[in-house]
Amino acid sequence: MKHCPDLHKIELYGPRGIGDKEAYCDLIVLDRRGTVYLVSVIGAKADVDQIASLMQDGKVGRLVPPPNNERTGEVLRRTIYAHNKKNSYDEYQTKIDDLVHLLIVSKAAQPSTKERQQWELEERKRLDAGEDPSPLPDEFAELILAWDGDYKTQIYKVLYDRYATPMLPEWKDYIVDQLIEKNLYQPLDVYTFGSNYQLEAGLLKVTEFQLEDIISEGIASYELDFAIMEDGRVQGVLDQCETLDDYLTHFAGELGERIQENIRVRFDPQRDKHHPAFYDVNLHANQQGITGLFPPQADAVMGVANTLKEDKYCFIIGEMGTGKTAMGAVAPYIAQAVIHNTRYPKPYRALVFCPAIMVEKWKREIKERIPNCEVYEIKHWTDVLKLKEKPYRPEKIEYYVMSSELPKHTYPKAPIKDWRYGGKDLEAQKALYEKQLVEAAKEGTALPKAPRFRFQKVEYHRPYGSTHVELRMSETGFHCPSCGGLLTAERGKAADIHFFEQKVGKKWQNKIKAVNYVCNNTVKTKYLPKHRVIDPTKEEQPCGFVLWQPEQLPLDSKQRKISPAWAINKFLRRGFFTYLIADEVHEYKSGDSAVGQALGQLINHTEKQILLTGTLIGGMASDIFYLLARLDAKKLRKESITYKDENLFVKRYGVFEKKFKENDQGQMRAAGQNKRPGISPHLFPLYLMSNCVFLELADLGYALPPYEEIPVFVPMNDEHQRNYDQLEEEIGNKMRQNSFFGGMKYVSTYINAMYQYADTPWNFPSELTMLDDNGKEFVVARPVNMDPNTFTPPKFIELTKILEKEVKEEKRKVLIYVKYTGASAFNQVDAYLYDKLKALGYNVGILRSSGSYDGIKMPANSKDREQWLKDMMKQHDWDVLITNPRLVKVGLDLLQFPTIVYYQMDYSCYDYMQSSRRSWRIKQTQPVRVYTMVYQNTIQSDVLEIIAKKIDAALAMQGKFSEEGLRAMSESDDGMNALAKKLLGEGKLDNFETIHERFQRMNQSYEQMQQAKYEDYEHYEVNPIEGGLETVMKIAKGIISSVTEQSDSSIMTPDELIAYMERFDEMIKVIEDAKSFNKGVKKSEKVVEGQIALALF
């Protein structure tokens, strides 16, 4: 660094030569050639703006010292150069009285990692091909700015953030010295004028391959401190370490411990104290007759509060039954007190966004947990308009609960259609128009509309440099109303008459899809309005015109609906709701669904977000992408990942399967790619570790009953297997033949037909047909229909064996899950099983989404299912209940059904993990068994394998790491795509033992969770009310006494009394294992065997 005591002028060549515009400079960073990487100037706004403009245009200038009579020390006179490429600088302006201070920084300080990583991919291919390594191009060099002068620490931070190469802070001196020695870090010249800066700057030009080589060399030469013992002895195993991979193999554990030492958790109960506001929350809960939050729950809430003090959002990832609703309700209360450092939280508004089935539960939980608050429900967008009259800052705590179903009620959209004719079609239309014109003139009717056509400009670059423009007739099809270009569908085909539609049954309906949502034509930026130009430095960009608009409706139309989430963003000032609590947030992971977009709108409106889920990631990196893009777009943009770059995110943190096709010359060409559910281990520490709170049932200290998942492989009989194989061959050959030419046309038909045929091989049409590319119907297969009166599926026979054991011998109630229950299925499996089991004498019930069956009227909507099930069980006391897992996967506790049988499975890992835990809850007293039934050597075995792999990967990302689970993060397949891949390859499962091993490993994990213990803290009280748990019990009893008096005085109806008595009966339990019950309980609250207690949580 060189310091001059006097301010210097900076002059740049303008339209009228040197010195046209000037300002004063107090800091500049140059390379040896005089290229400017950073400059700080101050002057009049007009002069400063002109300096900035000339810098962005790549002009030349100079530094001019003050006159001789004004100099007080050493001066600098030098020619300077801006970057040749236009718009290569970022600008930061600050107004100081009448002057403006401008900091101009090269964009090399925030390089485009997207383009750099593309270069590194190509470099890796060159290295794999045996070519020599190439130096990193100058355009990808990164500007390092260490404002405190500690450039080595700054370089280490950049390397640690940018690269996946493992390294420790102790290595920074060695690494930086090697970078300088190998000319991979080039220090820049820093000049200060008048002001003293500690800035050190340089250019970093290292690739990840070079960084790995440097560390490997340090390991081999014992230069890295971590490789040496405290007494100076070299660990013997180091002699075997010659590369970074060898080093990690031997020292992964120690390296992990050292990294963990540098990680500070948000809340440590051994180190930190819980906020005093917990006293009020727990006391209020006690006064309602329920216990306060248990210590592990309070720990989690404190973690959330401390996270929200520093960041905008936090996930609570808790297993089903850990009390996520209670924690989510309390978290804003504690966070508000922590953020403002007050004993009592300031009034705030919180918005709860949850599934419809959970609305009433949330309202009840908030009233029971939060003192002095008001609870409202947003049922319609007009409820939002009423809030406009409320003050921006509330006078008391307010909670608003909104169903996630409401955003689906939005206005209909219609495409903006611009149909044009071209070529032979235009000639035919022209002849028809002339004919209609003559007929209209004769009959005196209205004139017909003339056919529309469009010309397009085509530019030709001649050999001598000139450009020739020619007008060419466009093709027939829809055109973009903005750029005028022809819209194209898949594979570059012109947008036909059904471009904006999708066939549903026999009708075509408008359908928004990725291919028809916006115009993707390439246009020149010079012809676009400024507000639509994405990057002024580029000559071309996608058009981006949205091809849909709100449909024009009559004023009295019942279709006129508005999403309340949209109304909140539109009519309420941002921050009107301070907190957003999004329950079951994994349901909102989609990028283009109405619910996903509503979540984005609510995130944009609120200041802090609390997100609850039991299964954050279902095994794919894309599961988390849109959540992160909505929650933390800035962090993604640091990696040059935008909201539209899902594929780039998956490439970086997930797994893509690339496809290749062999052309006529025998060469392999890329033919697309598919996402697979592999997850990079880097995803968790980079994006989730600092913003996630994990809680398991075992953390709560309850003695959970045993839980076991049992795969059941059922062989088909000979006739059934023969018919299945015949159908598989017919449809499978068509599917694989089509896929050979790059198509996936028959995959969906194959999967659905084969899965259903395996379970119910009857009522199929004599011919399965599909439409070809020309819209003509053709036969795909001719299934053999078996007689359901004489044929009993082997899987049903196996099911009766399970029911014999569970229901008749052990007196356990059984929940049966089936997939195909709708009217569009060849056979409604729930109805089939219901009729068969009822005929066998079982007391069986059925739950459907709507309607009625066998005299059983189904609940009107999802909100009523909980009460409907209570009423039905009280009336019928079913031993067996049959339903679709999607109807009960959230919001319902099915404790009375300790046995669950998956007669059919869905392809969703989310649905399986949620629905399989419906009866393994805190209050469950019986062992829980989950059977999954599949036919051997069929598509059903493949589905089970896929689900098992995805659970492995999902559990790995939720903290339950295992060797196989980590492998599954990069090897597992997903849903329909994975199933399609497997079937296109061979159509059969490889190894049954693999699935058994996976389930054995998962069962071992569940066994570990059955150990019940948690620590109690002296400074935290679960039940702070005077008298503790005993008083809570008296309050609960008082509620019953009060209800009885109200009933006797006719204030309360008998039905209301019965409902309260049922609630009390659910609370009472006899303590059989006092040791487990007393864990974490204060001495005055401990019980003995046989004592009656209340289950108040």
MARDREN-402407 format. One record per residue (C-alpha): residue in three letters; x, y, z. Coordinates in steps of 0.2 Angstrom, whole numbers, plus 5000, padded with zeros to 4 digits. Example, Ala and Ser with C-alpha at 12.3 -4.5 7.8 and 13.67 -1.06 7.14 Angstrom:
2
ALA506249785039SER506849955036
END
This chain:
1097
MET500050005000LYS500650174996HIS499950335005CYS499950514999PRO499450645011ASP498550754999LEU496950724989HIS497250694970LYS496050724956ILE495450594944GLU495150644926LEU494450544912TYR494350564893GLY492650624889PRO491750684873ARG492850844873GLY494550764878ILE495450744894GLY494950844910ASP493150864903LYS492550794920GLU493550784936ALA493250734954TYR494350704969CYS495050534973ASP495550474991LEU495750284986ILE496150184971VAL496650004967LEU497649964952ASP498549824944ARG500349844937ARG499649904920GLY498550034928THR496849944926VAL495650014939TYR494849884951LEU494150004964VAL494150194966SER493350304978VAL492850484972ILE491950634978GLY491350784969ALA489750874962LYS488450754957ALA488550794939ASP490350774938VAL490350614948ASP488950534938GLN489950574922ILE491550494929ALA490450344933SER489750334915LEU491550354907MET492150214918GLN490750104913ASP491150144895GLY492950084897LYS493850254895VAL495550304899GLY496050434912ARG497450494924LEU497750534942VAL498250714944PRO499150774960PRO498850954968PRO499851104962ASN501651114969ASN501151254981GLU499851144989ARG500850984991THR501250925008GLY502150765004GLU502350624991VAL501250624976LEU500750504962ARG500450544943ARG499850394933THR498850344918ILE497350234922TYR496250124912ALA494450064915HIS494049884910ASN493749864891LYS492149774893LYS490649894896ASN489749904912SER491049804922TYR490849904938ASP489649914952GLU489250084959TYR488850134977GLN488350314980THR488150414996LYS487650604997ILE488650715009ASP487850885009ASP488050964992LEU489350834987VAL489150644981HIS490350514987LEU490450364974LEU491350194976ILE491650104960VAL492049924962SER492449794948LYS491149664946ALA492649544949ALA492249564967GLN490649464964PRO491049354949SER489749254940THR489949074947LYS488749004934GLU489949044920ARG491448994930GLN490748824935GLN490348794916TRP492148824912GLU492648704926LEU491548574919GLU492348584902GLU494048594911ARG493648424920LYS493148344903ARG494848404895LEU495748334910ASP494848174909ALA495248164891GLY497148174895GLU497448354890ASP498548474900PRO497648584913SER497248764907PRO497448924917LEU495949004924PRO495449144911ASP495649324918GLU493749354916PHE493449234931ALA494749304942GLU494049354959LEU494449524967ILE494849504985LEU494549654996ALA495249645014TRP494649815022ASP495549765039GLY497149725030ASP497049535034TYR497049475017LYS497449295021THR495849275032GLN494849355018ILE495549235005TYR495249085016LYS493449145018VAL493149154999LEU493948984997TYR492948905010ASP491348985003ARG491648954985TYR492348774985ALA491848604992THR493648564996PRO493848535015MET495048645024LEU495348715041PRO495748895047GLU497448845053TRP497948805035LYS497648985028ASP499449045030TYR500148895020ILE498748895007VAL498949085004ASP500849075003GLN500748934990LEU499449034980ILE500649184979GLU502149074975LYS501148994961ASN500549164955LEU498749104958TYR498549254969GLN499149424963PRO499249564975LEU498649734968ASP499249914971VAL498250004984TYR498450194984THR497750314997PHE497650504996GLY497250605012SER496350465020ASN497150315029TYR496350145023GLN496949975029LEU496449895013GLU497349755005ALA496749694988GLY497249564975LEU496649444961LEU496249264965LYS496449144950VAL496348974957THR495348824952GLU494648694963PHE495848564955GLN497348674959LEU496748704977GLU496648514980ASP498348494973ILE499048624985ILE498248545000SER498848374994GLU500548434993GLY500448505011ILE499848345017ALA501248245009SER502548365015TYR501848375033GLU501748565031LEU499948575037ASP499848595056PHE498348485058ALA499448335053ILE500648355067MET500448305085GLU500648425100ASP502348355104GLY502948375086ARG502848195081VAL502048155065GLN500648035065GLY501247865058VAL499747855046LEU500248005037ASP501547905028GLN500147835019CYS499347995014GLU499848064998THR498248154992LEU496848255000ASP495648104998ASP496847995007TYR496948115021LEU495048125023THR494947945023HIS496047935038PHE495548095047ALA493748125043GLY493248105062GLU494548215068LEU494248345055GLY492348335059GLU492748365077ARG493848515073ILE492448595062GLN491148555075GLU492248655088ASN492048805076ILE490148795076ARG489148885089VAL487348825091ARG486048955093PHE485448895110ASP486348785122PRO485348745138GLN486948705148ARG487648875143ASP486148985141LYS484549025150HIS482749015144HIS481949185142PRO480849245156ALA479349255144PHE479149065145TYR478549085163ASP476949185156VAL476749055142ASN476748905153LEU475748995167HIS474449035154ALA474448855148ASN474248795166GLN472748905168GLN471948815154GLY472148645162ILE473648595151THR475548575154GLY476848705148LEU478148665135PHE479348525140PRO481148575141PRO481648505124GLN480248605116ALA480748755125ASP482548735119ALA481948725101VAL480848885103MET482348975110GLY483348915096VAL482048985084ALA482049155093ASN483849175093THR483949125075LEU482549255071LYS483549385080GLU484949375067ASP484049305052LYS482349315043TYR481749135044CYS481948965054PHE481348795051ILE480648685065ILE480848505058GLY480048395071GLU479348215070MET477548185070GLY476948205088THR478348315095GLY477148465097LYS477548575082THR475948665083ALA476248715101MET478048765097GLY477548865082ALA476248955091VAL477449005105ALA478949045095PRO478349225089TYR477949265107ILE479649225113ALA480549285098GLN479749455100ALA480349465118VAL482149415113ILE482249525098HIS481749685107ASN482649625123THR481149655134ARG480349555148TYR478649555140PRO478449545121LYS477849705112PRO476149675103TYR476349595086ARG475249505072ALA475649335067LEU474849245052VAL474649055052PHE474648975035CYS474048795037PRO473148645029ALA471248665031ILE471148515042MET472248605055VAL471348775056GLU470348735071LYS471748645080TRP472848795077LYS471548915084ARG471248805099GLU473148785102ILE473448975101LYS472149015114GLU472848885126ARG474648945124ILE474749135121PRO474249245135ASN473149405131CYS472949375113GLU471549385100VAL471349245087TYR470449265071GLU470149165055ILE470349235037LYS469049135027HIS468849255012TRP469849385004THR468549515010ASP469149475027VAL470849555022LEU469949715016LYS469249735034LEU471049745041LYS471449895031GLU470549995044LYS471649925058PRO473250025064TYR474849965057ARG475549925074PRO474349825084GLU473849865102LYS473849685108ILE474449525101GLU473449455087TYR473449295078TYR472649255061VAL472349085054MET472149055036SER471848885027SER473148845013GLU471648795002LEU471048975000PRO472449024988LYS471848894976HIS470249004974THR470949134962TYR470349214946PRO470349114930LYS471649154917ALA471449154898PRO472849144885ILE473249294874LYS473049214857ASP473849284841TRP473549154827ARG474349184810TYR474349084794GLY475849044783GLY476348954768LYS475048834760ASP473848864775LEU473849044770GLU473449014752ALA471948894757GLN471349024770LYS471449164757ALA470449064744LEU469149024758TYR469049204763GLU468749264745LYS467349134743GLN466549194760LEU466749374754VAL465749344738GLU464349244748ALA464249384761ALA464049514747LYS462649414739GLU461749384755GLY462049554763THR462749474779ALA464249534789LEU465949524781PRO467049384786LYS468749414795ALA470249414784PRO471549274788ARG473049354797PHE474849324793ARG476549384799PHE478249424791GLN479849404800LYS481449494798VAL482949374794GLU484749444795TYR486149384784HIS487949424787ARG488849444771PRO490649394769TYR491249574767GLY490449624784SER488849704778THR487149644785HIS485649604773VAL483949604780GLU482549494772LEU480749474776ARG480149294776MET478349224779SER478149144796GLU477348974799THR475548934804GLY475348944822PHE475149054838HIS476349204838CYS476949314853PRO475949474854SER477549564860CYS479049504849GLY477949444835GLY478949274834LEU478249104831LEU477849014848THR478548844849ALA478048684859GLU479148534864ARG480548494851GLY480348654842LYS478648614834ALA477648764830ALA476248804842ASP474648724836ILE472848754840HIS472948664856PHE474548744862PHE473648834877GLU472548674881GLN472648504888LYS471448364885VAL470448314900GLY469348164896LYS468648204879LYS468748394881TRP470048524879GLN470348644893ASN471448794895LYS473048734905ILE474548844910LYS476148744907ALA478048794907VAL478048784888ASN476548904886TYR476749024901VAL478049144893CYS478749184876ASN480549104875ASN480949174858THR482649264857VAL482549444854LYS483849594852THR483849694868LYS484049854857TYR482249834852LEU481549804870PRO480949944882LYS482149974896HIS481149904910ARG481149734901VAL483049724897ILE483849594909ASP485649634905PRO486149784895THR487849714891LYS487049574881GLU486449594863GLU485049464865GLN483949394878PRO482349284879CYS480749384876GLY479949344892PHE478149404888VAL476849324899LEU475549244887TRP474149234900GLN472949374907PRO471449374918GLU469949314910GLN468549444907LEU467049394917PRO465349464920LEU465149564936ASP463949434943SER465149284939LYS465349164953GLN467149124946ARG467649294952LYS468849244966ILE470349314974SER471749234984PRO471849305002ALA473749295001TRP473649404985ALA472549524994ILE473649535009ASN475149584997LYS474049704988PHE473049805001LEU474049795017ARG475649885020ARG477149765021GLY477549705038PHE475649725044PHE475949545049THR477649535058TYR477749345058LEU477249205046ILE476949025053ALA476848905038ASP476348735044GLU476748575034VAL477848685023HIS478448535012GLU476748545004TYR477148714997LYS478748664988SER478148684970GLY478748834960ASP477148864950SER475748794961ALA474448924968VAL474848874986GLY476748894982GLN476549064975ALA475449114990LEU476849065002GLY478049174992GLN476849314993LEU476649295012ILE478549285014ASN478749445004HIS477449525016THR478049475033GLU479649515042LYS480049345050GLN479549175045ILE479349015055LEU479148855045LEU478548695052THR478748515044GLY479048335048THR479948295032LEU480848445024ILE481648355010GLY480948205002GLY482648144994MET482848274980ALA483748434980SER482348514970ASP481248484985ILE482048634995PHE482448744980TYR480948854979LEU480748864997LEU482548934998ALA482249044983ARG480749124992LEU481549135009ASP483449175005ALA483549234987LYS485149344991LYS486149194997LEU485649094981ARG486149254970LYS487849244978GLU488049084968SER487249164953ILE485749054955THR484049144952TYR482249094954LYS482249024937ASP483848914939GLU483148764947ASN484148654936LEU485748744940PHE485348714959VAL485048534956LYS486648514946ARG487648594961TYR486748514975GLY485848364968VAL485948234955PHE485548244936GLU485448084925LYS486048124908LYS485348034893PHE486247994877LYS485747934860GLU486747854846ASN486547934829ASP486647854812GLN488547884812GLY488747784828GLN489147944838MET488347974855ARG487348134857ALA486548214872ALA484648174873GLY484148264888GLN484248244907ASN483148194922LYS483248244940ARG483648114953PRO483448124972GLY485248124976ILE485748264988SER487448344990PRO488048345008HIS488548525005LEU486748575004PHE486448555023PRO487848665030LEU487748795017TYR485848825017LEU485048735032MET486148715047SER486048895053ASN484148905051CYS483448735056VAL482948665073PHE482748475074LEU481648385087GLU481248205088LEU480048105099ALA481448035108ASP482048205113LEU480448235123GLY480948095135TYR479347985132ALA479447795133LEU478847765115PRO478147605111PRO479047485099TYR478847535080GLU479247415066GLU479047425047ILE478747265039PRO478947235020VAL477847095014PHE478247014997VAL476846914990PRO477046794975MET475746784961ASN474946624956ASP475446554939GLU473946614930HIS474046784938GLN475846804934ARG475646744916ASN474346874912TYR475247004921ASP476846964911GLN475846964895LEU475147134898GLU476847204904GLU477647144887GLU476347224877ILE476347394885GLY478147384890ASN478747354872LYS477747504866MET478447614880ARG480247554877GLN480147574858ASN479447754860SER480847794873PHE482147734861PHE481647884850GLY481748004865GLY479847994870MET479047954887LYS477347944880TYR476747774887VAL477647784904SER476147844913THR474947724905TYR476147584909ILE476347624927ASN474547654932ALA473947504921MET475147384928TYR475047434946GLN473147414946TYR473147254936ALA474247174949ASP472947204962THR471347194953PRO471547104936TRP469747134931ASN468547264924PHE469847324911PRO469347374894SER469647234881GLU470747354872LEU471947484880THR472047624868MET473047794866LEU473147934853ASP474647944842ASP475548104837ASN474148134824GLY472748114836LYS472247944830GLU471747804842PHE472747644842VAL472747484853VAL474147484865ALA473747314874ARG472347184876PRO472347134895VAL471546974900ASN470147004912MET470046874927ASP468346834935PRO468346924953ASN466946794958THR468146644956PHE469846724958THR470446794974PRO472046894973PRO473546814983LYS473846984991PHE472046984998ILE472346815005GLU473946875014LEU472947025020THR471746915029LYS473146825037ILE473746985044LEU472047035050GLU471746865058LYS473346895069GLU473047075072VAL471147095074LYS470546925080GLU472046855090GLU472847015097LYS471247125097ARG472147275088LYS471247385076VAL471947405059LEU472147545046ILE472247495028TYR472947615015VAL472447604997LYS472947714982TYR471647684968THR470047744976GLY469347874963ALA468147854949SER469447864936ALA470247694942PHE469847534933ASN469347464950GLN469047564967VAL470047454978ASP469447534994ALA467647474990TYR468247304984LEU469147275001TYR467747345011ASP466447225003LYS467547075004LEU468047105022LYS466347145027ALA465746985019LEU467046895030GLY466246965046TYR467447105050ASN466847265057VAL467547375044GLY467347565040ILE467847665025LEU468347855023ARG468247945007SER468548125002SER466648154999GLY465048064995SER464347915004TYR464647725003ASP463547585010GLY462547715020ILE464147795028LYS464047985024MET465848055021PRO466448215029ALA466048375019ASN467848435019SER469548405027LYS469148515042ASP467748395047ARG468748235046GLU469348235064GLN467648255071TRP466848135059LEU468047995064LYS467748025082ASP465848015079MET466047855068MET467147765080LYS465947805094GLN464447745084HIS465247585075ASP466947555084TRP467647485068ASP469047355069VAL469647395052LEU469647565043ILE470047585024THR470547745016ASN471847835005PRO473347895015ARG473248065007LEU471648095017VAL472448075034LYS474248115032VAL474148275041GLY473148335056LEU472448165062ASP473048065077LEU472447885074LEU473047815090GLN471647685090PHE472447605075PRO474147535081THR474247425065ILE474447505048VAL474347405032TYR474847475015TYR473847375003GLN474447494989MET475747624990ASP475947794982TYR477547854974SER477748004986CYS479047985000TYR478148135009ASP476448045010TYR477247875016MET478247955030GLN476848065036SER475447935035SER476447795042ARG476647885058ARG474847925061SER474747805076TRP476447815083ARG476247965094ILE476648025111LYS475047945119GLN475147785110THR475347635122GLN475347485110PRO476747435099VAL476547505081ARG476747395066VAL476747455048TYR476547325034THR476947365016MET476247235004VAL476847214986TYR476847084973GLN478547004969ASN479347034952THR478047174948ILE478047364947GLN477447364965SER479147304971ASP480047444961VAL478947574970LEU479347494987GLU481247504983ILE481047684978ILE480147734994ALA481447645004LYS482947734995LYS482047904997ILE481747875016ASP483647835018ALA484048005009ALA482748105018LEU483348035035ALA485148075031MET484648255028GLN483648265045GLY485148205055LYS484948025055PHE486547985045SER487047815040GLU488247745027GLU486847685016GLY485847845019LEU487247955013ARG487447844998ALA485647854995MET485848044994SER486748024978GLU486047854971SER484247844975ASP482847864962ASP481247964963GLY479447944960MET478747924943ASN480347974934ALA481447844944LEU480147714941ALA480047754922LYS481947744921LYS481947574930LEU480547504919LEU481347574903GLY482947474908GLU482247304913GLY480547314921LYS481047204936LEU481747224953ASP483547174955ASN483747114973PHE482447094987GLU483747085000THR484147264997ILE482447315003HIS482447205018GLU484147275023ARG483447455022PHE481947415032GLN483047325045ARG484147485046MET482647595048ASN481847485062GLN483547495071SER483447685070TYR481647675078GLU482247565092GLN483547695097MET482147825098GLN481247715111GLN482447765125ALA481647895135LYS482548035144TYR482848225144GLU483648335156ASP482748455168TYR483348635171GLU483348725187HIS482948895179TYR481548825169GLU479848775175VAL478648675164ASN477148705176PRO477548875185ILE475748885192GLU475748875211GLY475548695216GLY476248635199LEU475548485190GLU474348455205THR473548625202VAL473448595183MET472448435187LYS471348525199ILE470948655185ALA470648515173LYS469448445185GLY468648615188ILE468248635170ILE467248475171SER466348535187SER465948705179VAL465348615163THR464248505174GLU463448655183GLN463148735166SER462248575160ASP461248565176SER460648755174SER460248725155ILE461748835150MET462548695141THR461748555131PRO461948375135ASP462948345119GLU464148485124LEU464348405141ILE464748235133ALA466048315122TYR466948385138MET466848225147GLU467648135132ARG469048255133PHE469248225151ASP469248035149GLU470648055136MET471648145149ILE471548015163LYS472747865163VAL473347745175ILE475247755178GLU475947585176ASP477747635174ALA478147765187LYS480047765182SER479747825165PHE478347945170ASN479448025183LYS480848065172GLY481048255171VAL479648285184LYS479948395199LYS480048295216SER478448355222GLU477548295206LYS478148125205VAL476947975206VAL476947795211GLU476347635201GLY474447625200GLN474147815203ILE472947905191ALA473648055182LEU473148165168ALA473948165150LEU473848355149PHE475048375134
END
